[in-house]
Amino acid sequence: MNTSAVLDILLQGLETAAKLAAPVLLTSLVVGLAVSLVQSITQLQEVTLSFVPKAVGVAIALVVCGHWMISEMVAFTSDLFTRIPGLLGMA
């Protein structure tokens, strides 16, 4: 196994992690921004008003994108397993 193979695996892992985290993070960002805007307009500063909508939004994002996220993880993992013989010099 050489350095370029390790860097390639690392790059693919980071790319996969970013793709999997994007729907949850973007949903949380949008919901948090909307709630903050409503709170600043109404001058209502309640902590639970910020937390609960974000938790609901993230749960909905996980339900909607969950199947895609799992299939991406399985594809990445099976790609790694198929590359093991080549990385060890057996192929």
VMD Tcl script that builds the backbone (N, CA, C; Angstrom):
set m [mol new atoms 273]
animate dup $m
set s [atomselect $m all]
$s set {name element resname resid chain x y z} {
  {N N MET 1 A 0.860 -1.164 0.000}
  {CA C MET 1 A 0.000 0.000 0.000}
  {C C MET 1 A 0.912 1.233 0.000}
  {N N ASN 2 A 0.628 2.155 -0.897}
  {CA C ASN 2 A 1.456 3.353 -0.995}
  {C C ASN 2 A 0.680 4.588 -0.509}
  {N N THR 3 A 1.372 5.699 -0.501}
  {CA C THR 3 A 0.768 6.925 0.043}
  {C C THR 3 A -0.391 7.410 -0.804}
  {N N SER 4 A -0.313 7.263 -2.104}
  {CA C SER 4 A -1.399 7.752 -2.943}
  {C C SER 4 A -2.683 6.963 -2.704}
  {N N ALA 5 A -2.572 5.673 -2.432}
  {CA C ALA 5 A -3.764 4.869 -2.138}
  {C C ALA 5 A -4.395 5.303 -0.817}
  {N N VAL 6 A -3.553 5.563 0.166}
  {CA C VAL 6 A -4.077 6.013 1.464}
  {C C VAL 6 A -4.747 7.371 1.331}
  {N N LEU 7 A -4.129 8.273 0.591}
  {CA C LEU 7 A -4.721 9.599 0.388}
  {C C LEU 7 A -6.011 9.523 -0.412}
  {N N ASP 8 A -6.071 8.596 -1.367}
  {CA C ASP 8 A -7.295 8.411 -2.146}
  {C C ASP 8 A -8.435 7.912 -1.265}
  {N N ILE 9 A -8.141 6.959 -0.392}
  {CA C ILE 9 A -9.162 6.444 0.532}
  {C C ILE 9 A -9.604 7.535 1.491}
  {N N LEU 10 A -8.647 8.305 1.995}
  {CA C LEU 10 A -8.977 9.407 2.898}
  {C C LEU 10 A -9.857 10.442 2.214}
  {N N LEU 11 A -9.524 10.788 0.974}
  {CA C LEU 11 A -10.320 11.763 0.232}
  {C C LEU 11 A -11.728 11.256 -0.023}
  {N N GLN 12 A -11.852 9.991 -0.402}
  {CA C GLN 12 A -13.184 9.412 -0.619}
  {C C GLN 12 A -13.984 9.363 0.676}
  {N N GLY 13 A -13.325 9.063 1.787}
  {CA C GLY 13 A -14.013 9.032 3.075}
  {C C GLY 13 A -14.511 10.404 3.487}
  {N N LEU 14 A -13.676 11.414 3.307}
  {CA C LEU 14 A -14.096 12.775 3.649}
  {C C LEU 14 A -15.215 13.257 2.741}
  {N N GLU 15 A -15.140 12.912 1.467}
  {CA C GLU 15 A -16.196 13.297 0.531}
  {C C GLU 15 A -17.520 12.621 0.885}
  {N N THR 16 A -17.453 11.352 1.238}
  {CA C THR 16 A -18.655 10.621 1.625}
  {C C THR 16 A -19.246 11.196 2.913}
  {N N ALA 17 A -18.394 11.514 3.871}
  {CA C ALA 17 A -18.871 12.102 5.123}
  {C C ALA 17 A -19.535 13.450 4.884}
  {N N ALA 18 A -18.963 14.260 4.006}
  {CA C ALA 18 A -19.560 15.563 3.703}
  {C C ALA 18 A -20.906 15.405 3.001}
  {N N LYS 19 A -20.993 14.449 2.075}
  {CA C LYS 19 A -22.271 14.225 1.384}
  {C C LYS 19 A -23.339 13.741 2.353}
  {N N LEU 20 A -22.950 12.889 3.307}
  {CA C LEU 20 A -23.931 12.351 4.244}
  {C C LEU 20 A -24.365 13.380 5.274}
  {N N ALA 21 A -23.480 14.289 5.645}
  {CA C ALA 21 A -23.814 15.288 6.656}
  {C C ALA 21 A -24.575 16.482 6.073}
  {N N ALA 22 A -24.464 16.703 4.778}
  {CA C ALA 22 A -25.046 17.893 4.161}
  {C C ALA 22 A -26.555 18.043 4.370}
  {N N PRO 23 A -27.387 17.023 4.139}
  {CA C PRO 23 A -28.830 17.240 4.316}
  {C C PRO 23 A -29.217 17.624 5.745}
  {N N VAL 24 A -28.600 16.983 6.725}
  {CA C VAL 24 A -28.923 17.269 8.117}
  {C C VAL 24 A -28.440 18.662 8.502}
  {N N LEU 25 A -27.216 19.000 8.119}
  {CA C LEU 25 A -26.663 20.304 8.470}
  {C C LEU 25 A -27.390 21.444 7.778}
  {N N LEU 26 A -27.719 21.269 6.506}
  {CA C LEU 26 A -28.440 22.322 5.792}
  {C C LEU 26 A -29.850 22.515 6.342}
  {N N THR 27 A -30.510 21.426 6.696}
  {CA C THR 27 A -31.837 21.536 7.293}
  {C C THR 27 A -31.768 22.268 8.620}
  {N N SER 28 A -30.815 21.913 9.436}
  {CA C SER 28 A -30.644 22.574 10.724}
  {C C SER 28 A -30.321 24.057 10.541}
  {N N LEU 29 A -29.501 24.364 9.561}
  {CA C LEU 29 A -29.153 25.758 9.290}
  {C C LEU 29 A -30.360 26.572 8.857}
  {N N VAL 30 A -31.146 26.041 7.938}
  {CA C VAL 30 A -32.308 26.774 7.429}
  {C C VAL 30 A -33.366 26.949 8.514}
  {N N VAL 31 A -33.652 25.893 9.251}
  {CA C VAL 31 A -34.656 25.990 10.316}
  {C C VAL 31 A -34.174 26.930 11.417}
  {N N GLY 32 A -32.907 26.853 11.786}
  {CA C GLY 32 A -32.367 27.742 12.810}
  {C C GLY 32 A -32.410 29.193 12.390}
  {N N LEU 33 A -32.111 29.455 11.115}
  {CA C LEU 33 A -32.179 30.827 10.608}
  {C C LEU 33 A -33.612 31.343 10.615}
  {N N ALA 34 A -34.559 30.505 10.202}
  {CA C ALA 34 A -35.962 30.931 10.189}
  {C C ALA 34 A -36.469 31.189 11.608}
  {N N VAL 35 A -36.130 30.320 12.535}
  {CA C VAL 35 A -36.573 30.502 13.924}
  {C C VAL 35 A -35.926 31.744 14.528}
  {N N SER 36 A -34.659 31.978 14.243}
  {CA C SER 36 A -33.990 33.178 14.753}
  {C C SER 36 A -34.613 34.437 14.190}
  {N N LEU 37 A -34.998 34.393 12.927}
  {CA C LEU 37 A -35.662 35.539 12.315}
  {C C LEU 37 A -37.003 35.809 12.982}
  {N N VAL 38 A -37.773 34.764 13.231}
  {CA C VAL 38 A -39.067 34.923 13.906}
  {C C VAL 38 A -38.865 35.429 15.331}
  {N N GLN 39 A -37.860 34.909 16.020}
  {CA C GLN 39 A -37.597 35.343 17.386}
  {C C GLN 39 A -37.167 36.804 17.437}
  {N N SER 40 A -36.374 37.235 16.475}
  {CA C SER 40 A -35.946 38.628 16.498}
  {C C SER 40 A -37.081 39.577 16.108}
  {N N ILE 41 A -37.976 39.114 15.243}
  {CA C ILE 41 A -39.118 39.961 14.868}
  {C C ILE 41 A -40.091 40.091 16.031}
  {N N THR 42 A -40.369 38.984 16.706}
  {CA C THR 42 A -41.350 39.007 17.796}
  {C C THR 42 A -40.730 39.329 19.146}
  {N N GLN 43 A -39.415 39.415 19.219}
  {CA C GLN 43 A -38.672 39.654 20.458}
  {C C GLN 43 A -39.010 38.632 21.539}
  {N N LEU 44 A -39.211 37.407 21.103}
  {CA C LEU 44 A -39.499 36.305 22.010}
  {C C LEU 44 A -38.242 35.449 22.096}
  {N N GLN 45 A -37.549 35.489 23.221}
  {CA C GLN 45 A -36.284 34.782 23.379}
  {C C GLN 45 A -36.462 33.569 24.296}
  {N N GLU 46 A -36.950 32.493 23.742}
  {CA C GLU 46 A -37.152 31.252 24.482}
  {C C GLU 46 A -36.236 30.190 23.880}
  {N N VAL 47 A -35.471 29.515 24.710}
  {CA C VAL 47 A -34.480 28.549 24.229}
  {C C VAL 47 A -35.153 27.350 23.563}
  {N N THR 48 A -36.218 26.854 24.143}
  {CA C THR 48 A -36.881 25.681 23.571}
  {C C THR 48 A -37.517 25.999 22.234}
  {N N LEU 49 A -37.861 27.245 21.996}
  {CA C LEU 49 A -38.431 27.633 20.712}
  {C C LEU 49 A -37.399 27.473 19.601}
  {N N SER 50 A -36.143 27.552 19.948}
  {CA C SER 50 A -35.075 27.367 18.964}
  {C C SER 50 A -34.731 25.889 18.789}
  {N N PHE 51 A -34.772 25.120 19.851}
  {CA C PHE 51 A -34.313 23.734 19.802}
  {C C PHE 51 A -35.325 22.784 19.165}
  {N N VAL 52 A -36.569 22.880 19.555}
  {CA C VAL 52 A -37.581 21.908 19.115}
  {C C VAL 52 A -37.787 21.923 17.604}
  {N N PRO 53 A -37.947 23.094 16.951}
  {CA C PRO 53 A -38.110 23.044 15.483}
  {C C PRO 53 A -36.884 22.469 14.764}
  {N N LYS 54 A -35.685 22.736 15.275}
  {CA C LYS 54 A -34.491 22.163 14.653}
  {C C LYS 54 A -34.474 20.649 14.798}
  {N N ALA 55 A -34.863 20.154 15.964}
  {CA C ALA 55 A -34.890 18.706 16.178}
  {C C ALA 55 A -35.917 18.040 15.260}
  {N N VAL 56 A -37.066 18.676 15.104}
  {CA C VAL 56 A -38.099 18.129 14.212}
  {C C VAL 56 A -37.622 18.170 12.759}
  {N N GLY 57 A -36.990 19.277 12.357}
  {CA C GLY 57 A -36.489 19.397 10.991}
  {C C GLY 57 A -35.413 18.372 10.682}
  {N N VAL 58 A -34.511 18.145 11.624}
  {CA C VAL 58 A -33.458 17.154 11.425}
  {C C VAL 58 A -34.061 15.750 11.350}
  {N N ALA 59 A -35.064 15.469 12.177}
  {CA C ALA 59 A -35.714 14.153 12.124}
  {C C ALA 59 A -36.393 13.934 10.777}
  {N N ILE 60 A -37.038 14.969 10.262}
  {CA C ILE 60 A -37.679 14.857 8.946}
  {C C ILE 60 A -36.629 14.658 7.856}
  {N N ALA 61 A -35.517 15.381 7.951}
  {CA C ALA 61 A -34.439 15.222 6.964}
  {C C ALA 61 A -33.868 13.810 6.993}
  {N N LEU 62 A -33.740 13.238 8.190}
  {CA C LEU 62 A -33.236 11.868 8.288}
  {C C LEU 62 A -34.218 10.856 7.711}
  {N N VAL 63 A -35.506 11.093 7.922}
  {CA C VAL 63 A -36.516 10.185 7.360}
  {C C VAL 63 A -36.522 10.271 5.840}
  {N N VAL 64 A -36.426 11.492 5.311}
  {CA C VAL 64 A -36.474 11.681 3.862}
  {C C VAL 64 A -35.202 11.171 3.188}
  {N N CYS 65 A -34.040 11.484 3.764}
  {CA C CYS 65 A -32.766 11.156 3.126}
  {C C CYS 65 A -32.125 9.889 3.668}
  {N N GLY 66 A -32.747 9.226 4.609}
  {CA C GLY 66 A -32.137 8.071 5.268}
  {C C GLY 66 A -31.769 6.945 4.324}
  {N N HIS 67 A -32.661 6.622 3.395}
  {CA C HIS 67 A -32.399 5.520 2.471}
  {C C HIS 67 A -31.187 5.843 1.588}
  {N N TRP 68 A -31.135 7.075 1.100}
  {CA C TRP 68 A -30.004 7.490 0.276}
  {C C TRP 68 A -28.706 7.475 1.082}
  {N N MET 69 A -28.763 7.915 2.329}
  {CA C MET 69 A -27.567 7.948 3.167}
  {C C MET 69 A -27.032 6.545 3.416}
  {N N ILE 70 A -27.915 5.620 3.706}
  {CA C ILE 70 A -27.484 4.240 3.953}
  {C C ILE 70 A -26.914 3.619 2.682}
  {N N SER 71 A -27.541 3.875 1.526}
  {CA C SER 71 A -27.022 3.297 0.281}
  {C C SER 71 A -25.653 3.893 -0.062}
  {N N GLU 72 A -25.412 5.159 0.251}
  {CA C GLU 72 A -24.088 5.753 0.029}
  {C C GLU 72 A -23.043 5.114 0.942}
  {N N MET 73 A -23.411 4.893 2.210}
  {CA C MET 73 A -22.473 4.251 3.137}
  {C C MET 73 A -22.153 2.825 2.717}
  {N N VAL 74 A -23.165 2.096 2.272}
  {CA C VAL 74 A -22.947 0.714 1.829}
  {C C VAL 74 A -22.080 0.683 0.582}
  {N N ALA 75 A -22.309 1.602 -0.340}
  {CA C ALA 75 A -21.496 1.649 -1.561}
  {C C ALA 75 A -20.044 1.965 -1.235}
  {N N PHE 76 A -19.813 2.905 -0.333}
  {CA C PHE 76 A -18.440 3.253 0.054}
  {C C PHE 76 A -17.755 2.075 0.745}
  {N N THR 77 A -18.474 1.425 1.653}
  {CA C THR 77 A -17.897 0.302 2.385}
  {C C THR 77 A -17.601 -0.877 1.466}
  {N N SER 78 A -18.522 -1.212 0.577}
  {CA C SER 78 A -18.267 -2.337 -0.330}
  {C C SER 78 A -17.153 -2.007 -1.313}
  {N N ASP 79 A -17.013 -0.722 -1.702}
  {CA C ASP 79 A -15.885 -0.336 -2.542}
  {C C ASP 79 A -14.567 -0.532 -1.799}
  {N N LEU 80 A -14.550 -0.180 -0.523}
  {CA C LEU 80 A -13.336 -0.394 0.275}
  {C C LEU 80 A -13.001 -1.882 0.392}
  {N N PHE 81 A -14.017 -2.701 0.635}
  {CA C PHE 81 A -13.768 -4.135 0.772}
  {C C PHE 81 A -13.271 -4.750 -0.538}
  {N N THR 82 A -13.771 -4.268 -1.676}
  {CA C THR 82 A -13.291 -4.819 -2.946}
  {C C THR 82 A -11.874 -4.350 -3.263}
  {N N ARG 83 A -11.446 -3.235 -2.682}
  {CA C ARG 83 A -10.098 -2.725 -2.922}
  {C C ARG 83 A -9.043 -3.336 -1.998}
  {N N ILE 84 A -9.448 -4.060 -0.983}
  {CA C ILE 84 A -8.492 -4.610 -0.005}
  {C C ILE 84 A -7.436 -5.510 -0.667}
  {N N PRO 85 A -7.795 -6.467 -1.519}
  {CA C PRO 85 A -6.735 -7.300 -2.121}
  {C C PRO 85 A -5.725 -6.485 -2.921}
  {N N GLY 86 A -6.190 -5.494 -3.640}
  {CA C GLY 86 A -5.276 -4.660 -4.422}
  {C C GLY 86 A -4.377 -3.820 -3.522}
  {N N LEU 87 A -4.908 -3.378 -2.402}
  {CA C LEU 87 A -4.114 -2.566 -1.480}
  {C C LEU 87 A -3.039 -3.397 -0.793}
  {N N LEU 88 A -3.327 -4.666 -0.553}
  {CA C LEU 88 A -2.364 -5.545 0.107}
  {C C LEU 88 A -1.400 -6.199 -0.866}
  {N N GLY 89 A -1.582 -5.949 -2.147}
  {CA C GLY 89 A -0.695 -6.528 -3.159}
  {C C GLY 89 A -1.019 -7.950 -3.510}
  {N N MET 90 A -2.222 -8.410 -3.249}
  {CA C MET 90 A -2.612 -9.803 -3.527}
  {C C MET 90 A -3.187 -9.959 -4.921}
  {N N ALA 91 A -3.597 -8.861 -5.538}
  {CA C ALA 91 A -4.251 -8.996 -6.842}
  {C C ALA 91 A -3.282 -8.771 -7.978}
}
mol reanalyze $m
mol bondsrecalc $m
mol representation Tube
mol addrep $m
